[in-house]
């Protein structure tokens, strides 16, 4: 199994988190999204990262890869067994991507849209404080794919220049610490991602 991954990308990071949580042996190939390896171009019609090769199967789009890994390696399970709970978790993942990842991408891209995107992301995270405080993990007593999606974004909060008010920061930091302390998360980090926190102090 080979994962072509951008070592700075949130989308790639969330897949690496799942691989580490599952203890999957995988060859992670660092790839430049601007100059993709031919292996990716040959199998991925969207020429995007992350791209996972598992024997003759090529999978792209982070959320699809994550769900595939959860089904392919069922222990530990990162999606609930109950169909309603599974659908709810998938909706949470979708909202994280649509509401938070899209804004973070705008901030990281810079330009005119970045200041408003930063403010909107900050406001949205503050608005989610009651959810972060409600249970040990995101809307759940158990770690799920939603947490694996949120962790890479929260790791980049200093890089994104988001300054949270003390009350919100206390809750979000406590939740973040539960994620960052996990062996799977620590093993998922690339050198570039470790430096994001070091450079941010």
Helices and strands as residue ranges (DSSP letters): E 2-5, H 10-21, E 27-30, H 38-43, E 51-54, E 57-60, H 62-72, H 83-95, I 96-101, H 102-109, H 114-127, H 129-134, H 145-155, H 157-160, H 166-180, H 183-188, H 191-199
